Amino acid sequence: MKSELKVTVRNAVAGTDQDLGCLGIFVFQGERFEKADNWPFGKETLNLIRKILKRNDLAGKLYRETVVFPEHGSAPPMIILIGLGKRNEFTLEKFRGAAANAGKAAQSHREDKLILLLDPSYLQFDGPEVAGAAVEGVTLGLYKFSAFKTLDREEVRDLKSLTILVPERSRAKAVRTETAVAVKISRAVYLARDLISMPANELTPTVLAEKAQALTEKRDKLKVTILSAPEMKRLGMNALLGVASGSVQEPKFIIVSYLGGDEATAPLVFVGKALTFDSGGISLKPAEKMDEMKSDMAGGAAVLAAVSAASELGLPINVVALIPATENMPGGKACRPGDILRSMSGKTIEVINTDAEGRLILADALHYASRFEPAAIIDVATLTGACIVALGEQVTGMMGADGPLKEEIKRASEQTGEMVWELPLWENYHEQIKSEVADFKNSAGRPGGAITAAAFLSSFVGPYPWVHLDIAGPAWLTKGTAYHPKGASGVGVRLLVRFLRNRCRQ
């Protein structure tokens, strides 16, 4: 995060907040603005807002921004009216997008302070819930990856503070708690986005391991263990090492554990694919868009950031992230089509396509997960282009055999707006990954490619509840959305953290 956005919560008390900066007001399409209790900005400002809405019937259209600069001295220097669309179609996800637009509008006008007036009764959602969504929307909407920018940096003026005004004094404590949570979750998403955006020459498997290790500073319950190639060889992780064999960069197997719950309680295990660069190996990818393959470690970044957030939030739960990290490169020692690899589980894999490498490194990681006797396993991976073809760029494909676990993820999806859609995982798909010369083959061809990839993974999970999340579409966006920039989205972080928070409340 380039600059830390300071977030504060204040009660809306008449006549005390005029000097705080740019004011953001949310309005519904086709409705007059009804002022909240303890309206803090004076009658002139209220009349101005009502006049604008009366003259401009599109002012409340979803994400529509109307910016005005009041002339009377008692008003804020700038007012942004942000449309929420029709009241009966209002959702928290739309609210996140509207809040993001408010933040971007303020910053584009070189304002460094933004006030958002939130009236839960008007918005028809719980005060804490609305406030948390506002913080996520503003913070995530302002993200930019600028680590390597050296020109014109002095022209950028960042939004420095966000003030949430709430009219209900009795709810202020709960709102403060939820906004603090939202700040920490947004910080975790920033971590994932930064890692995914890093070029492969800067973020090697070794550097990723070092960054994971750095997270343990001042966090007693967060531990990181790094396995090197010789250690992986002794464990029999030949599927992972087969993918790594063509690269000069040493692979790393990163184990991040957060033990916030009872020691006797089985942990949840997240497994994240981390190809810091994927050329396709001997089955070389086309040159077009190969530069985006620095993002093939988005699953690893998501699970690392999620466990980091669980630690920062102090959740009373045990969770482990397993991150197999390597490059997939062509070379004299590279794995070839037709090779047979003996995985850590002892099961053998015929390599049909070296560009189907993610499932190979995940096979060893999923088998390793059984060492923890986990309560459940969730893997997150930019696994297949077939999932993008099936579901588009903004939806995560979900597959698995455990109904209750899938329902938990669906619930977290609805709460966070990170969309998931279940694909079937029927027995006939498992037949398609059987090999004539080994136990399995790593590719069953194009038809149903996302599902056959999941069927392959399921063969290495063991007798534990398991869900596979294919984030190939939403991990790297070719076009930005309201609070997701073009490029790295950090998808999966908020979903997994919400899943963990829900688990803690069971």
N, C-alpha and C positions, 0 to 999 in steps of 0.2 A: 504494500500500500504506500503510494508515494507520499501522501500526507494524511495524518490521522484526522478524521472528521470528528469534531467534538459534538457529542449529542447530550442535550439536557432536556429535562421535563419540568414544566412550570404550570402552575395553575393560572388560568385566564382570569385575571383580576382587572376590573375596569380602570383604565387610565394609567397603567404601569408599564406597558410593553411597547410603546410606540418607537423606541429607539433601538429595537433589536435587529432591524434589517428588513429584508424583503419578506413580504407576507404571501403565503400560499393558501388559497381558499378552494375547497373542492365543491363543485356544483353539479347537480343532476340536470340532464337535458330536459328542457321544457318546464322547469320549475323555478319559482322565485327563491331567493336565498333567505332562509329563516335563520336569524342570528342565534348563536349558541348562548347559553346562560353565561353571565359574567363577560359579556362582549367587551373586549379590551381596547378597541380602536376608535371609539367615538362615532357619533351619529353620522357625521359627514362621510366617513368611509363606508358605513353600511348603506347609506343612500346611493353612493357612487356605484357600489356593487350591484344594487338592485336596478339602477338605471342602465347599466351595461347589459344585464340579463334581459331587461325589457326590450332593448333595442336590437340585441343580437341573439336570435333564437338558436344559433349554433354554438353558443358559448359553452354549453354543457355537453356537447358531443364528445364521445369517448376520446380522451387524450388531447382534445383541442385545448390549446393554451391561448389565453387572452391576457396580454400584458398591458398594464396602465401605470402611468406615473402621476399620482395625485398632485394637485397644485397647492392644496391647503396644508398648512404646517403641521397639523395634528395627526396626519395620516402617515403610514409607512412610506418610505421613499419609492417603493415599487410594489405593485400588487399583481400576482399571477392567479388568474382564475383557471382551474384545471378541470376539464370535463370528465365526468364519471360515466357518461352514457345514460341509458334509461335505468331508473331506479329498480325496476323489477328484473333487470339483468345484471345487477351489481354483484361482483364477487371480490374477494380479497385479492385474487390474482390481478384483476383489472386495477384494483387500488394500488398494488405495487407498481404497476406500469405508470399510473397517473402520478404517483409520488416521484418516480424516476424522472418523468418529464418536468416536474416542478424543479427538481434539483438541477437538471441540465439547463433549463430556462434561466434560472438564477445565475448559474455559472457563466452562461453565454453572454449575459449582461454585466459580467465582471463583478457581480455581487458576491461577497464572501460570507454572508450570513443569510440564513433562510429560516423563517418561522412557519410552521404548519399548524393551523388551528384544526383540532380534531374533536368533533362532537359525536360521541358514540351513539347517542339517541338519534341523531340526524343520519348517521351512516349505517345504522341498524346492525352494528357489530360490537362485540365487547371492546371496551377501551384499550386494554392491553393488547388484544389481537390486532386492532387497527394500528396502534402505535408501532408494534413490531414490524408489521408489513410496510409501514411508512419508512422506517429506518432501513429496512432491507432494500426497498425500491430506490430510495435516494442514494444510498451508499453504493449499491451494485451498479446503478445506472451511471455513476460518475467514473467507473473504472476505466483506466487507460494504461496500456503497457508501454512505458516510456524509458525503460532502463538503459536503452542504447541510443536514445535521442540526445544529440549534443547541440543542435541548432534551434534557435528561437525559443529556448526554454523560458527566457525571461518574459515572454509574451503571455504565458499561461498563468491565469489567476484561478487558484483552486477555491472551491467552496470550503470554508474552514469550520463553520458551526451550523448545527441544525437544532432548532428549539421546537419541542413539541408542546403546544399549549392545550391543556385539557380543562374543561369547565367543571368537572366533578372532583372536588378536593378529596373526597373519600376514596377515589380510584387512583390517585396519584402514585401511591406506593406500588401498586400492582403494575401500573404503566411503566414506572421507572425500572422495575425488575425485568419486564419483558423487553424494554428497549435495550437494556444492558445485555440481555441474551442475544438480541438481534445484532448488536454491534459485534459480539464475539463470533457469531455465525458468519456474518459478512466478512470478518477478518479471515476466517478459514477459507471462504470462497476466493478471496483475494489471493491467499497462499496458493490454492490450486490453479487459479488463472495465471499467476506469475510463473509457476513451474511449467505449465503447459506451453506458455508463450516463449519460454527460453529456447534459443537455438541449440541444436544438438551439439555443436562444438563447445558450448558453455555448460550444458546440462548433460553430462555423461552419467552412466550408472553410478560411478564413484561419487560424483558431485551430488546426485540425488540422495545417496546414502548419507553423505555429510550433512545435507540440509535436514534430513530426518533426525540425525543425531543431535543437531543443534536445537531441535524443539524440546529436548529433555532438560535444558537449562532451567533451573528453578521450578521444575515440576517433578516432585518426588515420586508420584504414582505413574509417570510415563517413562517407559524403558524402551531402548532400541538396541537390537542385536543385528549385526551385519555378518552374513555368511559370504565367504569368498569362493572363488572357483574350486580350489582344492577341497574345501569343506563340502561344497555341493557334490563334488565327484565322489567323496567318501559316502555321502548319503544316497548316491545313485540317481541324482537329478540329471539324467542324461538327455531328457527331452529339452529342458531349459538350456543345458550346455550345448546341445546340438544347434539350437538357434544362435547361440552366442559364438559359435566356432569360427564364423567368417569375419568377426570384428577384432580389431586390435584393442578395443576397450574391454576391460575385464567386467564380467557380469557381477551383479550383487543380488543377494537375496536378503531383503530388508524385513525385519520383524519388529513391529511397533506394538507394544502392549500397554494398555491402560487398565489398571486394576482399581476401580473406584468402588466396587461392590465387595460382598463377602468373599473371602478367599476360597471357600468351598463351592462357590457358584460357578457353573460352567460358563465360559466366556462366549460371546458372539464373535465370529471370525469373519472379517471382511478381506477379500482377496482382490487385488487390483493389478491389472495388466499394465506393465511399464516398459514398453518399447521406446527408449529415448530417441531412437530413429529407426524407421522401418523402410528399407529400400526394396523390400520384397525378397532379398537374398538372390540366389541363382535364378529364381522365377521373378526376374526384375520387373518392378512396376514401370508404367509409362512415366516419362519425364514430367508431363503436365501435372501440377499440383503435388509433386513429390515433396516439395518444400513443406507442405502441411503435415508430413509424416513425423515431424518433431512432436506432434500432438498425440502420437500413438501411446503415450504414457498417461493419458488423461484418467484412466481408471485407477492407476496407482496414485496419482495426485489426489483424486477424490477420496480414496480410503485413508490416505495419510492425513489429509486436512480434516476429515470427519473425526478421526480418533484424536487429533490435536484439539479440535473443538470440544469433544467430550471431556478431555482433560481440563481445558480452560473453564468449562462450565461446571466442573466438579460433579458430573453425573454419577449417581450411585449404581454403577454398572461395570461389568468387566467386558472389555472388547479388545480384540487383537486385529491388527492389519498385517497381511502378508503381501509383500510387493516384490515379485520377481522382476528384476530390472536388467535389461540388456539392449544391445543394438542387434539389428538383423541386416547383415551386410554380405555382399558377394566376396569371394576371395578363394585362395588356393585351399584353405582348410574348411571352407563353408560346407554346411549340410547340403546334400544334393537331392533332387527328386529321385525317388526309388530307394533311398537309404531307409534303414530300419533302426529305430531308436528304442532302447529299453528304458522305460520311465522309472521313476522312483518307486512306483507301486509294483513294479515287476512286469506290468503289461507292456506289450510291444506295439509300436506305432510305425506304420509305413508312411513315409513322407511322399505324398502325391504332389504337393505344391509347397515350396518353401515360403510362399507369401501367406500361407495359412499357419503362421508361426505363433500367433497369440494363444491359440488353444494348446499348443505344445508347452509353453512356459506355464500356463495355467494348470495343465494336467499335473505337473509336479507340485505346484503350490497348493492345489486343492487336496492332493494326497497328504501333503505335509500338515494341512489343517487338522487332519484327524488326530494328530498328536495331542491336541488340546481337548479332545472329546467335547466338541463345541455344542452349545445349545442350538446353534443354527449357523449356516454359512451363506454369505451373500458375496458373489463375485461381480465385479464391475469392470467392463472392458469395451474398448473400441474394437469390437471383434469382427464385424462383417459389413461389407458394403451392401449385402443383401438386405440387411435390416433397414438401411436408408431407403432402398428401393421399395420395401414393403410399407414403411411407416412415415417416411419423410425425414426432414432434417431436425424436427423439434420434439420427436417422441422417442422414448426409450423402450426397446423391446424387452419384455419380461417373460422368462420361461422357468419352469420348475415343477416339481411334483408335490410340494407341500402346500396344501390349500390355505391353512391358517397363516403361514408365513407370507404367502402372496397377498392375502387380504390385509395384513399389516402394512405391506409396502404400498398397496393401493390407497390405503387410508392416508399414509404419509404423503403420497403423491397429490391427493386432493387438497391437503393442507398447505403444501408448499407450491403448488402450481407446476411442479416438475412432472410432466406428463409421462405415464407409463401405459403400455398396452400389452396385454397378455397374448402370446402366440402359443399354439398347441405344441405339446411334446409327446406325441403318440408313439406307440411301439414301432410302427413301420419306419419311422425316422431313424431309429436305432439300428435297424437292419441295413440302412444305407451306408453306415460308417464302418461296417465290418470289412476286413481285408482278406484277400485270398492267401497272402503270404505272411501276415502278422495278425495280431489280435484286432487292431483297428487301423483305419487309414485317416489321415488328417484332413481330408477333403472329400466330400461326396458330390462335388460339382455345384453348379449354379442353382438348380431348382431347390427351393426351401433352404437356401444356404444358411440363413440365420438359425434355423431350427436344427439342422443337422450338426451345426457347430455346437449348439447347446447339448444335443444328444451325446456328442463326443465328450464334452466336459462332464456330463453326468456319470460317465463310466469311471471317474476318478474321485468321486466325492465321498463315498462310503455311506454308512447308514445314518446320515444326519439330515435334518431339514435343510434344504438348499434352494436358493433362487439365483438365477443368472440374469444380469442386467446388461443388455447390449446398448451402449451409449454411442455407437458409431455416428449416429445422426447429430444429436444435440451437443456433442463434446466440442466440435469445432464448427462454428456457424459461418456460412458464406455471406449471410446478411444479418445484421444485428436486430434485436427486438428492443422493447421498451427499456428493460433493465439488464439485458444481455448484450454485450458488445459484439461486433463482428470478430470472429476468431474464437479464442478460448472462452467457454461459458462457465466452467467450474461445475457443470451438471453432476449431480450425485451427492454433492456435499450436503446441501440443505435437506435432501431426501433422506440420507442416512442419519443425519443428526436428529431430524424429526422422528424417524423410526426409533432411535435410541431413547429420545425423550418420552415417546409414547410407551415404550417398554418399561421405563422407570415408573410410570404411573399405573401399571397393571397391578 
